[in-house]
């Protein structure tokens, strides 16, 4: 069952007849605004026990049903918070009123669209919900691109493995590439062995769907090289070290790293950041059959290091190793990998905050600042070198697992062996899934860290200054400054 992967967003619409006013106020202005309401309206809200604190939603009736709605916002910095409006407002069309800046209206629209997301692909009758009319005076194209990226990541993760195997993940990458005029190549099956990607092949060889390495390129060769690597384990049984049923149930999400880098690459290309972008996605199913790889097998990496398989359920680091070493050999300005890699990171930080490992303090500090500003939180764990000895093997150069302690750190140290000699490397260990819903983050697949990563990269790779006499800014510079822009539908491959 195939689908368009870059699909239309939900919850936002062009001008609609009979839309109701939705007034967004800062919470501190709520009391004063309450005093401007009619006596009947104040009596109605008082009878309903309406709160006057941040997060309060006042629904005022009229002769034809709902007359208008008022929402008290804590701040406009957290776009996700506005996601609750999509759930709490009665169904129908609404338009924004109130003294809001362009940036504030964009924050409301982004949050509303995030909250309106619903994975209803398999539902006979989708749920009818509230819709927000696009306001004027905003950078609608930028908001749409961000929502498209979130929807892409969420849809890819939420889709059951039957409809999201390595071939489907390749289709999604090809659609993103086509959208932006990027070049894409794919190695499949035995061709992986011919190019010495033995570890990707070993992990995926037991599946009826061939393992593959997806390689997308976009941008001018003269621009700084930015490389993204994403773990694409489309389903993880654990291999011969079989997972218990309760841990296997959610393993359709084990390609969450691949989904995140595809969503991020869509934004990078849509914003036309001045980078030479490369995206590498090893896509496999870790299945069980007569030719599955075994515990204590020794695999040879493309880098030449041998790896003893201490656990077939630690397969993500195996398939990431060779793409990371490929990327590092090209001496990128920045190398980022993302993976739903370890339960240990979830134990340390919970499910809502990805763990970050970085070999340069400057990069982490810049990313941390972006995460704070967008309230799309991440947290750094150390690449503690003394733990490297946990990966020693008696028969090979490395083991793919350590002992039962510091699992997220030892996994990152394993990857670091292959990311060397990258001068600037960031590893993201993410859950990729909301186990509990919260405003703007419904239960299911999630692009954790996407807004933080976008803001960081836009600052790191600003658009070049325009020539004198040309006032129009580039999309990337507008994204940085919050200015209005129009993003082109696509660009031809460059370089």
C-alpha positions, 0 to 999 in steps of 0.5 A: 500500500503506497502513499504520497509521503509529502502530504497535505497538512491538516488543520489549516485552510484558506479563507472559509465562510462563517469562520469564528473569531479566535482571539489569542491573548497573553495570560497576563492580559486575560483579567483586563480583557475579561473586564471588557466582556459584556455582563452576560458573557462574564456571567456565562464564563463564571458559571462555567468555572472558566479559568483566567490562567495560562492555557484557559480557553473561553468559548462564548455562545451566540444566537447561532451557536459558538460566537467566538473563542479566546485563548490565554497563552503563557507565551509565544515562544513555545509553538507546541503549546498552541497544538492543544487548540486543535483538540480543544476547540469545537469543530468548525472554522476559526480565524485569528484576531488580536494584536499579534505580530507576524512571528506570533501568528506563525507560532500559533499556526505551526502549533495548531498544525502540529496538534491537528496532525492525525494518522488516519490513513487506515480509518474509514471515516477521519475525525472532523476537527477544528480548522484555522484559517491562514492569517495574512502577513505571515511567512506561510510557506515557511510554516508549511515546510516545517509542518510538512517535515513533521508530518513526513517524520511522523507518518514514516514512523507511524506506518506499520512495517508491512507498509514501511519496509526498506523499499518503502523507505527508499520510495520516501527518500526518492520523493523527497529527492524529486521534490528538490531536484536532488540526486539519489542512488541506492545499493541493494542486496548483494551489491552491498557486498561488492562495495564492502558494506558487509555489516549492512548486508549481514543485518538485513540478509534474513529479510525477504526485502533486500537491505539497501543503502540510500545515498542522496546528494544536493547542493553546490560542491563549493559549499560547506559539506553537511552529511546526515546519516539515519538508522533505517531499521524498518522493523527490529525483531532483535534477530536471533537474540529475539526481543520479548513481545512487549519490546518488539511491539513498537519496533516499527519505529526503529527507523525513526533516525532515518525519518528524522534525517529525511524530514530535516533534509526536506527543510534544509533543501526547502530553505536553500541553505548554502550547503553541500548536503549528503544523506545516507540511510542504511535501510534494513529489516532485522529478521529471523530466518535460516540465514540470519547473522549469529551471536559471536559472528565476526563482521568486517567493516568497510573501514577495516575494523572487525566487529564481534556481534555480542548481541544481534539486537544491537544492530543499529550501530552495525548498519550505521558504522560504514556510512559514518566512516564513508561520510568522515572520509569526505571531511565534512564540515559537519556530520550528524547521525540520528538513531533510535539506538538505546534503551539506556538513553531513555532510562537516563533522559526519558522518552521526550528528550533525545540524548546528544553526543558531540565531539565539539563543545561549540556545536553542542552549546549552539544546539543547546541554545537553539533547543532552549529557544524553540523549547524542543529539548535535547540533552548532552551525554558525555563521550566518556573515553574510559568506557571505551574498554567495555567494547574490547573483544578477545577475537575482534577489534571491537564488540558491538556491545559493552556490559550492562552499564552506560549503554548509550555512552558505549553505543556512541563510543562504538560509532565514534570509532567509525565517525573518526576523523570527522572534526565536528560530529553530533550523534542523536539517540532518540526515542522517535515516539510519543508514548503519551500525548501532549500539546502539539505532540500527539501519541505516535511517531515524533520528530524530536529535536527537529525545530532545534536542529533547523534553527541551529543549522540556519544560524550555522549556514546563513545565506550569503549577503545579497548584492547591492540593489537587491532587497529580497532576502533568501529563504534561509536568511528569512527563516533566521530573521523571522521575515516573510518569504516565499519558498520555491517549489523545487531546485535543480540539482547543483554540483 
